[in-house]
Amino acid sequence: MAHVVYKKLQDEGISVAGYFVNVNAQWQEQHDDLLPCLTLQQLREQERPFAVVMGHGHIELMAKIQQEALVKSVYVIPNPYDYYLPDREVVSQALAGGLEEVYPYLADQESRDNLWAYFAVHSDRYQEFYQKVRKLEGMFYPDVWQLREAEVYYDVGAWNGDTVREFLAASKGNYKAIEAFEPDPDASKVLRQSVRDLKNIHCQQMGLASTAGKMQIQGSGTQSAFMESTDKGSIPVERLDDIVGELLPPTLLKIGVPRLTLDILQGAEKLIRKVKPRLIISIAWGTGNDLLDTIKWVQRTNPEYQLALRYRLLMPTQLWLYAY
C-alpha cells in the first residue's frame, strides 16, 4: 500500500522523502523508487520535523504518531486504491436515502451505522467515520456468533495464509478441516509453506467464480492483487458448487477476493441454499453497488440468514458481511 500512496502523492506534485514504518513488521512490498524506508527511531535521530501521510492501514495509530515531537502534521488517505473506490453517484444516492431498501435486511443498528459510515467516508466525511466505527478484536471474534468445535473452514482468497493463521489462533487448533483457495502463484507458494506441517489443511491454487474457465492476476504477489477474466489467462477457475461434492461441506465460508465477491457467491448458490454455511464476506472492494447487491443477493438466496456488518479494521475496505 505504501507504494500506492507514494504514487498518488507524486501525481499531485507532492515530494516524498521516504517511507516510514511505525510497526514491527518486515518490509514486504517491492519498490523501484529507491526511497529509504525509515523507522521512527531513525527519524528521531535525524532531528528534523516531518509530516506523515498515512494510507488506510491501522488508522488507530494516528494519535500515537501525532504525539511525536518532530511530527508537524498527519494526513490520512482513507482509501488509496482507486479501483476500490465506490462510484461517486452511488455514494450520493446512498446518502440521499438509497440505503433504506437495505436497512431492513440487517440484524442490528450497528450494521446500519457501519453501512452508512462506509458511504459517508467516501463523501469526505472522515471524522464521522472514525468516530462512529469500531473494529472487531479479530475476524473470527464477531459479537454475533462464536466459532464452533470441529469447523470445516473454507478460505476463499487465502492469500499468503494470513486469515488461515488467524482462524487457527481463534479456533485454538480445534477444527475438522481447512480448504484454502488462492489463485495468485506467488501468494499460493507462501501459503503452502506456512501450513505444510499442519494437519487436514488443503491448499488449492485456483480461482472461484460463477463460471468455470481461466483468469489472470494483476499485481501478483501484492496485497492489492486482483483477478480479471481474459482469453489469455492461465489461472484455473471453478465454481464452488461443482467441486464441493469432492470435499467436506463447509460450516464456515470466508470470501475475501477483490471485485469478485458476488460472482463467487453466485457460483456457490446451491451450497448456500442447501447447506447454509455461516459466511464471512468482504464486501467493500467494488463500486458501492456491488456492496449493496451482495447484501440483497445473500438475503434473497437464503432468507434464513441473519446479516450483520462489522469492520475488521478501521478502514473502509475492511467492511465485512457476517451471515449466520
C-alpha positions as CSV (number, residue, x, y, z in Angstrom):
1,M,0.0,0.0,0.0
2,A,2.9,2.4,0.7
3,H,3.8,2.5,-3.0
4,V,0.2,3.2,-3.9
5,V,0.2,6.2,-1.5
6,Y,3.6,7.4,-2.9
7,K,2.3,7.3,-6.5
8,K,-0.9,9.2,-5.5
9,L,1.3,11.9,-3.9
10,Q,3.6,12.1,-6.9
11,D,0.6,12.6,-9.2
12,E,-0.4,15.6,-7.0
13,G,3.1,17.1,-7.2
14,I,3.9,16.3,-3.6
15,S,7.5,15.3,-2.9
16,V,8.2,12.3,-0.7
17,A,11.4,11.9,1.4
18,G,11.0,8.2,2.3
19,Y,8.8,5.5,3.7
20,F,8.0,5.4,7.4
21,V,7.3,2.1,9.2
22,N,5.9,2.5,12.6
23,V,5.2,-1.1,13.4
24,N,7.4,-4.2,14.0
25,A,6.9,-5.8,10.6
26,Q,9.0,-7.0,7.7
27,W,9.1,-4.7,4.7
28,Q,7.2,-6.9,2.3
29,E,6.5,-4.7,-0.7
30,Q,9.0,-4.3,-3.5
31,H,9.7,-0.7,-4.7
32,D,11.6,0.7,-7.7
33,D,11.8,4.3,-6.5
34,L,14.9,3.7,-4.3
35,L,13.4,5.8,-1.4
36,P,14.7,4.9,2.1
37,C,12.4,3.1,4.5
38,L,12.9,4.5,8.0
39,T,11.8,3.5,11.4
40,L,10.5,6.0,13.9
41,Q,13.8,5.8,15.9
42,Q,15.8,6.7,12.7
43,L,13.6,9.7,12.1
44,R,14.1,10.9,15.7
45,E,17.9,10.7,15.2
46,Q,17.7,13.0,12.2
47,E,16.2,15.7,14.4
48,R,14.2,17.3,11.5
49,P,10.5,18.0,11.6
50,F,8.5,15.9,9.1
51,A,4.9,15.3,8.0
52,V,3.3,11.8,7.7
53,V,0.9,10.7,5.1
54,M,-0.9,7.5,6.0
55,G,-2.9,5.2,3.9
56,H,-5.9,3.4,5.4
57,G,-3.9,0.8,7.4
58,H,-4.2,0.8,11.2
59,I,-5.6,4.3,11.3
60,E,-5.9,3.9,15.1
61,L,-2.2,4.5,15.3
62,M,-2.6,8.1,14.0
63,A,-2.9,9.5,17.6
64,K,0.3,7.9,18.7
65,I,2.2,9.3,15.7
66,Q,0.8,12.8,16.4
67,Q,2.4,12.7,19.9
68,E,5.9,12.6,18.4
69,A,7.6,16.0,18.9
70,L,9.0,16.1,15.4
71,V,5.8,15.3,13.6
72,K,4.4,18.5,12.1
73,S,1.1,17.0,10.9
74,V,-0.5,13.7,9.9
75,Y,-2.6,13.3,6.8
76,V,-4.9,10.3,6.0
77,I,-5.9,8.8,2.7
78,P,-8.9,6.6,3.8
79,N,-8.9,4.5,0.6
80,P,-5.7,4.9,-1.6
81,Y,-6.8,2.3,-4.1
82,D,-8.7,3.9,-6.9
83,Y,-10.1,0.6,-8.1
84,Y,-11.7,0.0,-4.7
85,L,-13.4,3.4,-4.6
86,P,-17.2,3.4,-5.0
87,D,-18.8,5.4,-7.8
88,R,-19.5,9.0,-6.7
89,E,-23.1,8.8,-8.0
90,V,-23.7,5.6,-6.0
91,V,-22.3,7.3,-2.9
92,S,-24.6,10.3,-3.4
93,Q,-27.7,8.1,-3.9
94,A,-26.9,6.0,-0.9
95,L,-26.6,9.0,1.5
96,A,-29.7,10.6,0.0
97,G,-31.9,7.6,1.1
98,G,-30.7,4.8,-1.1
99,L,-29.8,2.7,1.9
100,E,-33.4,2.5,3.2
101,E,-34.0,-0.6,0.9
102,V,-31.1,-2.5,2.5
103,Y,-31.5,-1.5,6.2
104,P,-34.4,-4.0,6.9
105,Y,-32.1,-6.9,5.9
106,L,-29.6,-6.0,8.6
107,A,-29.8,-7.5,12.1
108,D,-28.9,-4.5,14.2
109,Q,-28.3,-0.8,14.4
110,E,-24.5,-1.2,14.4
111,S,-24.8,-2.8,11.0
112,R,-26.9,0.0,9.7
113,D,-24.4,2.6,11.1
114,N,-21.5,0.7,9.6
115,L,-23.1,0.7,6.2
116,W,-23.8,4.4,6.4
117,A,-20.3,5.1,7.6
118,Y,-18.8,3.4,4.5
119,F,-20.6,5.7,2.2
120,A,-20.0,8.8,4.4
121,V,-16.2,8.4,4.4
122,H,-16.3,8.3,0.6
123,S,-18.2,11.6,0.7
124,D,-15.2,13.2,2.5
125,R,-16.9,12.9,5.9
126,Y,-13.8,11.3,7.5
127,Q,-14.3,12.3,11.2
128,E,-17.8,10.9,11.2
129,F,-16.5,7.6,10.0
130,Y,-13.7,7.3,12.6
131,Q,-16.0,8.5,15.4
132,K,-18.8,6.1,14.6
133,V,-17.0,2.9,13.6
134,R,-15.4,0.3,16.0
135,K,-13.2,-2.6,14.9
136,L,-13.5,-6.2,15.9
137,E,-11.0,-7.9,18.1
138,G,-10.4,-10.2,15.1
139,M,-12.2,-11.6,12.0
140,F,-13.3,-14.6,13.9
141,Y,-14.5,-12.7,17.0
142,P,-17.7,-11.1,15.9
143,D,-20.2,-10.3,18.6
144,V,-23.0,-12.1,16.6
145,W,-21.7,-15.7,16.8
146,Q,-18.9,-17.8,18.1
147,L,-16.7,-20.4,16.4
148,R,-17.9,-24.0,16.9
149,E,-15.9,-27.1,17.6
150,A,-14.8,-29.1,14.6
151,E,-15.4,-26.4,12.0
152,V,-14.9,-27.1,8.3
153,Y,-13.4,-23.8,7.2
154,Y,-13.2,-22.7,3.6
155,D,-10.9,-19.7,3.0
156,V,-11.5,-18.3,-0.5
157,G,-8.8,-15.7,-1.2
158,A,-6.4,-17.2,1.4
159,W,-3.5,-15.0,0.0
160,N,-0.3,-15.9,2.0
161,G,-2.2,-17.7,4.8
162,D,-2.9,-14.7,7.0
163,T,-6.6,-15.4,7.6
164,V,-5.9,-19.2,7.8
165,R,-3.4,-18.4,10.6
166,E,-6.0,-16.1,12.2
167,F,-8.6,-18.9,12.1
168,L,-6.1,-21.4,13.6
169,A,-5.4,-19.0,16.5
170,A,-9.1,-18.2,17.1
171,S,-10.1,-21.9,17.0
172,K,-7.1,-22.9,19.1
173,G,-6.5,-25.7,16.5
174,N,-9.9,-27.2,17.1
175,Y,-11.1,-27.8,13.5
176,K,-12.1,-30.7,11.3
177,A,-10.7,-29.4,8.0
178,I,-9.5,-26.3,6.2
179,E,-9.8,-25.8,2.5
180,A,-7.7,-22.8,1.3
181,F,-8.2,-21.4,-2.2
182,E,-5.6,-18.9,-3.6
183,P,-5.1,-18.2,-7.3
184,D,-2.0,-16.0,-7.1
185,P,1.0,-18.2,-7.7
186,D,3.4,-16.2,-5.6
187,A,1.0,-16.0,-2.6
188,S,0.0,-19.6,-3.0
189,K,3.6,-20.7,-2.5
190,V,3.9,-18.8,0.7
191,L,0.5,-20.2,1.8
192,R,1.6,-23.8,1.3
193,Q,4.9,-23.2,3.1
194,S,3.2,-21.7,6.1
195,V,0.8,-24.6,6.7
196,R,2.9,-27.5,5.5
197,D,3.3,-29.1,8.9
198,L,-0.4,-28.8,9.9
199,K,-3.0,-31.5,9.7
200,N,-6.1,-31.5,7.5
201,I,-5.3,-28.3,5.6
202,H,-5.6,-28.5,1.8
203,C,-4.3,-25.6,-0.4
204,Q,-5.7,-25.3,-3.9
205,Q,-4.2,-22.8,-6.4
206,M,-7.3,-21.9,-8.3
207,G,-9.9,-19.1,-8.5
208,L,-13.6,-19.4,-7.9
209,A,-16.3,-17.7,-9.8
210,S,-19.8,-18.2,-11.2
211,T,-18.4,-19.8,-14.4
212,A,-15.5,-22.2,-14.8
213,G,-12.7,-21.0,-17.1
214,K,-9.4,-19.1,-16.9
215,M,-8.4,-15.8,-15.4
216,Q,-5.2,-13.8,-14.9
217,I,-3.7,-12.0,-11.9
218,Q,-3.0,-8.3,-11.9
219,G,-0.5,-7.2,-9.3
220,S,0.7,-10.7,-8.4
221,G,2.4,-11.1,-5.1
222,T,0.9,-7.9,-3.5
223,Q,-2.0,-7.3,-1.2
224,S,-3.7,-5.3,-3.9
225,A,-3.7,-8.1,-6.5
226,F,-6.9,-8.9,-8.2
227,M,-8.2,-11.3,-10.9
228,E,-9.8,-10.5,-14.2
229,S,-11.3,-12.6,-17.0
230,T,-9.3,-12.9,-20.1
231,D,-8.8,-15.3,-23.0
232,K,-5.1,-15.3,-22.3
233,G,-5.5,-16.3,-18.6
234,S,-3.6,-19.2,-17.1
235,I,-5.2,-19.4,-13.7
236,P,-7.9,-22.2,-13.5
237,V,-11.3,-21.1,-12.2
238,E,-14.0,-23.4,-10.9
239,R,-17.5,-23.0,-9.5
240,L,-17.6,-23.9,-5.8
241,D,-20.9,-25.8,-6.4
242,D,-19.0,-28.0,-8.8
243,I,-16.2,-29.0,-6.5
244,V,-17.8,-29.1,-3.1
245,G,-19.0,-32.6,-3.6
246,E,-15.4,-33.8,-3.6
247,L,-14.8,-32.1,-0.2
248,L,-16.3,-31.9,3.3
249,P,-19.0,-29.3,3.1
250,P,-18.1,-26.1,4.9
251,T,-19.6,-25.0,8.1
252,L,-17.8,-21.6,7.7
253,L,-17.1,-19.9,4.4
254,K,-14.9,-16.8,4.2
255,I,-14.6,-14.9,0.9
256,G,-12.1,-12.1,0.5
257,V,-11.4,-11.5,-3.2
258,P,-11.3,-8.1,-4.7
259,R,-14.0,-7.4,-7.3
260,L,-15.3,-11.0,-7.5
261,T,-17.2,-11.4,-4.3
262,L,-20.7,-11.6,-5.7
263,D,-19.5,-13.7,-8.7
264,I,-18.0,-16.3,-6.3
265,L,-21.2,-16.4,-4.3
266,Q,-23.3,-17.0,-7.4
267,G,-21.1,-20.0,-8.2
268,A,-21.9,-21.3,-4.7
269,E,-25.7,-20.7,-4.8
270,K,-26.7,-24.4,-4.2
271,L,-24.3,-24.7,-1.3
272,I,-25.7,-21.5,0.3
273,R,-29.3,-22.6,-0.2
274,K,-28.9,-26.2,1.0
275,V,-26.0,-26.3,3.4
276,K,-26.2,-22.7,4.7
277,P,-22.7,-22.3,6.0
278,R,-22.0,-19.2,8.1
279,L,-20.5,-16.6,5.8
280,I,-17.7,-14.0,6.3
281,I,-17.7,-11.9,3.2
282,S,-15.5,-8.9,2.3
283,I,-18.0,-6.6,0.5
284,A,-16.1,-3.2,0.3
285,W,-13.9,-3.8,-2.7
286,G,-16.1,-2.6,-5.5
287,T,-18.3,0.1,-6.9
288,G,-20.7,0.5,-4.0
289,N,-23.5,-1.1,-6.0
290,D,-21.6,-4.3,-5.6
291,L,-21.7,-4.0,-1.8
292,L,-25.5,-3.4,-1.8
293,D,-26.2,-6.1,-4.4
294,T,-24.2,-8.6,-2.4
295,I,-26.3,-8.0,0.8
296,K,-29.5,-8.3,-1.2
297,W,-28.3,-11.4,-3.0
298,V,-27.5,-13.3,0.2
299,Q,-30.8,-12.3,1.7
300,R,-32.8,-13.4,-1.4
301,T,-30.8,-16.6,-1.8
302,N,-31.3,-17.8,1.7
303,P,-33.8,-15.7,3.8
304,E,-33.0,-17.7,6.9
305,Y,-29.7,-15.9,7.3
306,Q,-29.3,-13.0,9.7
307,L,-27.0,-10.4,8.4
308,A,-24.5,-8.2,10.3
309,L,-21.9,-5.7,9.1
310,R,-18.7,-5.3,11.0
311,Y,-15.3,-3.6,10.4
312,R,-12.4,-5.9,10.8
313,L,-10.1,-2.9,10.9
314,L,-10.7,0.9,11.0
315,M,-10.6,1.3,7.2
316,P,-13.4,1.5,4.6
317,T,-12.2,-1.6,2.6
318,Q,-12.4,-3.7,5.8
319,L,-16.2,-3.8,6.0
320,W,-17.3,-7.5,6.2
321,L,-20.7,-9.1,6.0
322,Y,-21.4,-11.9,8.6
323,A,-24.3,-14.2,7.6
324,Y,-25.4,-16.7,10.3
